Amino acid sequence: MKTRIAILSGALLIASFCMTSCDDFLTTAPSDQVSDASAVSSTAQLQMSLISAYNQMFFNSSGGNDRLFGGLYGLQLFWDERGEDIMSHTNMGGYQVSAYQFANSFTRTDGDGAKVMWTYCYKLINQCNIIIDALPDADGSDSDKAVIEGQAKAMRALAYFHLIQTYQQTYMIAQGKRGVILRLHPSDPVDMGFSTVQQVYDQIVADFTDAKKDLAGYNRDEIWRINVDVINGWMARVYQVMNNWQESYNCAKAVYDTHSTLMTKEQWYSGFDDCIQNNIPEVVWAMSATDENNHGGDTCFNFWYNQDPETYGEGQTGIYRFFNLFTTPAYVALFDDGDWRGTRVPYDQATVTEAEEKAVMFWRRTANADQNYNSKWAYNKFKHYGDAALSTRPDYCLMRGTEMLLIMAEAQANLGNSGEAITLLNRLQQSRGAKLTTTTNKADLLEEIYKERRKELLGEGVTGQYDLVRLQKDLVRKVATAANPAEHYSWGVDQFDGYNPADAAPMGTLPSNDYRWFFQIPQDEMSYNNEITSADQNPFKGK
């Protein structure tokens, strides 16, 4: 008999509400202080509870929030690091290295990594469930209740979307397989069995659909709030994974129609850290770091090693730098000469000055870096200088109109409308100075759209594992040698198939269906939930 105690994903978890003024932006104060029913008896109190749920989603207030799992903005890097185009040095350690390595702490049920997404998402789900179930009996207007319910249901759907992508193979090959546990009420028992992948996706779609209806007339006062555009954007992604191309197109178009003014070169080159303060039109969803909610140096702006070369040394460019993330020669080579997203200091230049690197997107660390970083490609897309106190207070872009344009193009190509797909893709390429795609061959056109997603969206959470797994593309990484030092680190490949460090040009492959992509169900859940058994567990590897 399994020991009967409640765990973080269980329905017996008491509400964790942060009693924060709704006039203040999200704080990271303790969020486990309120547990009695009076805290959810009115819409005013439920609005404060909703802020606590946002706090959990954005910052992972459950603790143990180590970098990539420190909230939604960290997860953007998690998905993209597990791809071909980003590499991570081991400096500072943490999940930003483990994610890149495909560390077995994620694929062992007792590993620290196996439970990190589980805990993060189920805490958010439980907070949303408490709010949703309390609304019918709470004091307040129906219109206020609808706005609260819509945001709570959207957050619950978002959490389940992250869970199902993390703990099981992709929808198109796994609809009938074991999914995750659908906990939809705070009174649900600890002992609950798994739903299928199909059932989980059905619930995600139902929650987002309900949320759209609830928020149909809602005009948000802050860009970090969820509104219909944000929901449509997430639904476009969900339908994209499900290969429901007509609905994916419809949802993406609804967002793009209101965010179709694409970023200019000047806005792109500003470092992606000022998207709110500069009111960039294509930004659909974003949040700001402030003195109250800032999590220090756990951000994309700290981990990309693009510190100006003449100020080499931690912190000397205005924020703490952890010297972790670079991009690869193959990624740099995706950009043609006219594309201003791919400007670079020449490959063979021995040294790079500060003036030279500030004028481009890519440059290699050369005389200003030691052997651990030398010759790696720095990438200036995410760059923030902070203030005199070395503080990191940037904006974080969570969704853009450009992504919706690319989803529309992919959907039309899959629907057989190659002419419309080319028109949509060319719209982006022309705005970036890139070579225009002309092919009408479906396979070639889809490959061009995929490459454009990599070029445009790297670091925004929808390339890397997200694209490779849903598109069933194997991950291939080349490994650095003395002759070619700019390639991947060996620790980013040693879990892969075919890797032999003695090869002249070593490389490794991770098949798209392999369970090394996916986390095991955490030991706590396996031990305490009597409705599940070892037969429900993911294998360590293989298909």
Sequence and secondary structure as in RCSB ss.txt:
>XXXX:A:sequence
MKTRIAILSGALLIASFCMTSCDDFLTTAPSDQVSDASAVSSTAQLQMSLISAYNQMFFNSSGGNDRLFGGLYGL
QLFWDERGEDIMSHTNMGGYQVSAYQFANSFTRTDGDGAKVMWTYCYKLINQCNIIIDALPDADGSDSDKAVIEG
QAKAMRALAYFHLIQTYQQTYMIAQGKRGVILRLHPSDPVDMGFSTVQQVYDQIVADFTDAKKDLAGYNRDEIWR
INVDVINGWMARVYQVMNNWQESYNCAKAVYDTHSTLMTKEQWYSGFDDCIQNNIPEVVWAMSATDENNHGGDTC
FNFWYNQDPETYGEGQTGIYRFFNLFTTPAYVALFDDGDWRGTRVPYDQATVTEAEEKAVMFWRRTANADQNYNS
KWAYNKFKHYGDAALSTRPDYCLMRGTEMLLIMAEAQANLGNSGEAITLLNRLQQSRGAKLTTTTNKADLLEEIY
KERRKELLGEGVTGQYDLVRLQKDLVRKVATAANPAEHYSWGVDQFDGYNPADAAPMGTLPSNDYRWFFQIPQDE
MSYNNEITSADQNPFKGK
>XXXX:A:secstr
       TTSTT         TTS    S      SGGGGSBHHHHHHHHHHHHHHHHH TTS   GGGSSHHHH
HHHHHHSSSSEEE  TT SHHHHHHHT TTSSSTTSGGGGHHHHHHHHHHHHHHHHHHHGGGSBS HHHHHHHHH
HHHHHHHHHHHHHHHHHS  HHHHTTSB      STT  S     BHHHHHHHHHHHHHHHHHHTTT   SSTTS
  HHHHHHHHHHHHHHHT HHHHHHHHHHHHTTS S   HHHHHTTSS TTTTT TTEEEEEE  TTT  TT SH
HHHB    GGG STTTTSS     EEE HHHHTTS TT GGG B  TT S   HHHHHTSSEEE  TTS TTTTT
 EEE SS     TT     EEEEEEHHHHHHHHHHHHHHTT HHHHHHHHHHHHHHHT        HHHHHHHHH
HHHHHHHTTSSSSHHHHHHHTT  EEEEB  SS TTSB GGGTTTSBT  TTSSS EEEE TT GGGS    HHH
HHH TT  GGGS  SS  
